[in-house]
Amino acid sequence: MTSDLNFENLDLPSISIVRTTPKVSEDELFSHQRCYMGISLDNPGFQGKNLQALLLWALGNFDKCLVVVGDHLCRFNEQIYNTFSRDEATEAALRRGDLFMDKASRFFQQIPAKRLVVKRWQRCLRSGEYKRARGFIDDLFASDDSFRASVERDAFSFLKRQARRSEKPIVSTEEAIELSCRYILEEITVFAALAEQGWEIELYPGPELGVLVDIAKGRYLRIPQGLTRRINVELAINPSGAG
């Protein structure tokens, strides 16, 4: 599938599959023609040669890849870790997206448009699929104690990871968890909408969210249909020459 791409001597890391959620065979996985990557701007896996390696691996295994730049989503983290109002946090998040695009656009432009689509986060929030899925997710969060607890565990785990990196919330722990939950709810709703639009395969250099693992196991009723169809592929980025 890379015959229309010409990238040589880049000395890129190698990419390997760690696991899929739910578990599927490689034959089933690669029978899909399209995949997407949600770009977390805080994840070093989406920077420089790591990003290039991920994208070329994606296009080597799928006909088309959607890159969703999670800039607007970062506004929640900007509120948690900086003394920003909601509007200031949104502006800061969009500036981070601009910076990412400035760094990555030259590489993106070398890939044929028929193979690569790049979309920024706010566009995802305007779709009918997103709006319908958001109603299901919000109702589930309000009514299902188990689902809400799973989201809150993921939120708390995020705060703990950041604390290990010496990142301390500016806001109270309670508000930090609330903002982190809002981040997660928006993120998984976008994933549901993308799946309903035909983007069912997610590639990510890191583990799946716990709540999405629970969803893949069928633990909750009345979830958006897209979340029952999506497949998460956890990828490892290996040093150059590693398998």
Buried (B, 14 or more C-beta within 10 A) or exposed (E): BEEEBEBEEEEBBBBEBEEBBBEBEEEEBBEBEBBBBBBBBEBEBBBBBBBBBBBBBBBEBBEBBBBBBBBBBBBBBBBBBEEBEEEBBBBBBBEBBEEBBEEBEEBBEEBEEEBBBBEBBBEBBEBEBBEBBBEBBEEBBEEBEEBBEBBBBBBBEBBEEBEEEEEEBEBEEEEBBBBBBBBBBBBBBBBBBBBBBBBBBBBBBEEBBBBBBBBBEEBBEEBBEBBEEBBBBBBBBEEEEEE
